[in-house]
Amino acid sequence: MKRGLFITFEGTEGAGKSTHIRLLAERLRQLGRTVRELREPGGTPLGEEIRHLLKHHPAGRGMTPETELLLMNASRAQLVREVIRPALDAGEVVLCDRFFDSTVAYQGDGRGLDLKLVESVIAAAVGETRPDLTLLLHVPLSVSESRRLSRQKSQSAPADRFEESDRAFFERVERGFQAIATTEPKRVLVIEASRDIESIAADIWSHVEPLFKNGHAGE
């Protein structure tokens, strides 16, 4: 059996990652593929507890950037070993809402941590497990802000300390993602995500379909 395929979705808040992971997963399943949908932080029982602490728990309000970095990668280390590697070994397609690029952009550029430190912690968490393809969904900052504010006003959405960050933070995050895309153009493909959903999904499929035709994913 061939190794599976690992695709990550990146982007700032409100870029539509969860929507397009769901649509791609549905399309792949219709073609007979076994698909695993994951999110970061989270994806395992332990990771989901860490996610709550990072994003929603009141105790996280005073969290330092270094603690944030280590907790993110503790969740990631568990996810890689408990779920991602076994799924890939079984020939599955793994679709993950965020992976290590988000840590570079958010904790490195956004929080101002030394990028060499960030990269060394990521390396310990993931080892040789790297995405085959990363789809960076880009929306203008004004669109991201509007979607974040809408979610914050929703009574069903719990408070999220990342989404409550100021504009300057998200400007730094955006620059971080742009730098990643510039540095790794073969792996990281930018998808303009302020268009209609159908156009975005078609664009995503145009990048994903060749990976199967070229025999990069397990049957």
C-alpha positions in Angstrom: 0.0 0.0 0.0 1.3 3.4 -0.9 1.6 6.1 1.7 -1.4 8.4 2.1 -1.5 12.1 1.4 -1.2 14.9 3.9 -2.8 18.2 3.0 -2.9 21.2 5.4 -5.1 24.3 5.2 -3.7 27.6 6.5 -4.8 31.2 6.8 -5.8 33.8 9.2 -9.1 33.8 11.1 -12.3 33.6 9.0 -10.6 32.5 5.8 -13.0 29.5 5.4 -10.6 26.7 6.1 -13.2 24.4 7.9 -15.7 24.9 5.0 -13.2 23.9 2.3 -11.8 21.0 4.3 -15.4 19.6 4.5 -16.1 20.2 0.8 -12.8 18.5 -0.2 -13.3 15.6 2.1 -16.8 15.0 0.7 -15.4 15.1 -2.8 -12.6 12.7 -2.0 -15.0 10.3 -0.2 -17.3 10.2 -3.3 -14.2 9.1 -5.2 -13.7 6.2 -2.8 -10.9 7.7 -0.7 -10.6 7.3 3.0 -10.3 10.7 4.5 -9.3 11.9 8.0 -10.3 15.4 9.0 -8.3 17.0 11.8 -7.8 20.3 13.4 -5.0 22.1 15.4 -4.6 22.4 18.2 -6.6 19.3 18.9 -7.4 16.2 17.0 -6.8 13.8 20.0 -8.5 13.7 23.4 -5.3 15.2 25.0 -5.0 17.8 22.2 -8.6 18.9 22.6 -8.0 19.6 26.3 -4.9 21.6 25.3 -7.0 23.4 22.7 -9.5 24.5 25.3 -6.7 25.8 27.5 -5.1 27.7 24.7 -8.2 29.3 23.2 -11.1 29.4 25.7 -10.1 28.7 29.3 -9.9 31.8 31.6 -6.6 30.6 32.9 -5.1 31.1 29.4 -5.6 34.9 29.6 -2.2 35.4 31.1 -0.4 32.8 29.0 3.1 33.8 27.9 4.1 33.4 24.2 6.6 30.7 25.2 4.0 28.7 27.0 1.7 29.1 24.0 4.4 27.8 21.7 5.1 24.8 23.9 1.4 23.9 24.4 0.7 24.2 20.7 3.5 21.8 19.9 2.6 19.4 22.7 -0.8 19.0 21.1 0.9 18.6 17.7 3.4 16.0 18.9 0.5 13.9 20.2 -1.5 14.3 17.0 1.4 13.4 14.7 2.1 10.2 16.6 -1.4 9.1 17.6 -3.3 10.0 14.4 -1.4 11.4 11.4 1.4 8.9 11.0 -0.8 5.8 11.4 -3.4 7.3 9.0 -0.8 8.0 6.3 0.8 4.6 6.8 -2.7 3.1 6.2 -3.0 5.1 2.9 -5.5 7.6 4.1 -5.9 11.2 3.0 -5.3 13.5 6.0 -6.8 17.0 5.8 -5.7 19.2 8.7 -7.1 22.6 9.7 -3.7 24.3 10.5 -0.3 22.7 11.1 3.2 24.1 11.8 2.9 27.0 9.4 0.3 28.6 11.8 2.8 28.3 14.6 5.5 30.1 12.6 3.0 32.9 11.7 1.1 33.2 15.0 3.7 32.5 17.6 6.8 33.5 15.6 5.6 36.6 13.7 2.5 37.4 15.7 3.9 37.0 19.2 7.4 38.0 18.2 9.2 34.8 19.3 12.6 34.1 17.8 11.9 32.1 14.6 14.9 29.7 15.2 13.4 28.8 18.6 10.0 28.3 17.0 11.4 26.1 14.3 13.4 24.0 16.7 10.3 23.3 18.9 8.3 22.4 15.7 11.0 20.1 14.6 10.9 18.2 17.9 7.1 17.9 17.6 6.8 16.7 14.0 10.1 15.0 13.1 9.9 14.1 9.5 6.1 14.4 9.2 5.6 17.2 6.7 2.6 18.2 4.5 2.6 17.1 0.9 0.6 20.2 0.1 -0.4 23.3 2.0 -3.3 25.5 0.8 -3.0 29.0 2.2 -6.5 30.6 2.1 -6.1 34.3 1.8 -8.7 37.0 2.6 -8.1 40.7 3.0 -7.6 41.7 6.7 -10.9 43.7 6.6 -12.8 40.5 5.6 -11.1 38.5 8.4 -12.0 41.2 10.9 -15.6 41.3 9.8 -15.9 37.5 10.1 -14.2 37.5 13.5 -16.5 40.2 14.9 -19.5 38.3 13.6 -18.4 35.1 15.4 -17.7 37.1 18.6 -21.2 38.5 18.6 -22.7 35.0 18.2 -24.0 33.7 21.5 -23.2 30.1 20.4 -19.5 30.9 19.9 -17.2 30.7 23.0 -14.8 33.5 23.7 -11.5 32.9 21.8 -8.5 34.8 22.9 -6.8 34.5 19.5 -9.7 36.0 17.7 -9.8 38.9 20.3 -6.2 39.9 19.4 -5.7 43.4 18.0 -5.3 44.4 14.3 -1.5 44.8 14.6 -1.2 41.2 15.7 -3.1 40.0 12.7 -1.1 42.2 10.4 2.1 40.5 11.6 0.4 37.1 11.2 -0.5 38.0 7.6 3.1 39.0 6.9 4.3 35.7 8.4 2.0 33.7 6.1 3.1 35.7 3.1 6.8 35.0 3.9 6.1 31.3 4.2 4.4 31.2 0.8 7.3 33.1 -0.7 9.9 30.8 0.9 8.2 27.5 0.0 6.2 28.1 -3.3 6.2 24.4 -4.3 4.5 23.2 -1.1 2.5 26.3 -0.1 -0.1 27.5 -2.7 -2.1 30.7 -2.1 -5.8 30.5 -2.7 -7.7 33.7 -2.9 -10.6 33.0 -0.5 -12.7 36.1 -0.8 -14.5 34.7 -3.9 -17.6 32.6 -4.0 -17.3 29.1 -2.4 -17.7 27.2 -5.7 -14.8 29.1 -7.3 -12.6 28.5 -4.3 -13.5 24.8 -4.2 -12.7 24.4 -7.9 -9.4 26.2 -7.4 -8.5 23.9 -4.5 -9.4 20.8 -6.6 -7.3 21.9 -9.5 -4.3 21.6 -7.1 -5.3 18.5 -5.3 -6.4 16.3 -8.2 -3.0 16.0 -9.9 -1.6 14.5 -6.7 -3.8 11.5 -7.2 -3.2 11.3 -10.9 0.6 11.3 -10.3 0.2 8.3 -7.9 1.3 10.2 -4.7 -1.6 8.9 -2.7 -2.5 5.3 -1.6 -5.3 3.4 -3.2 
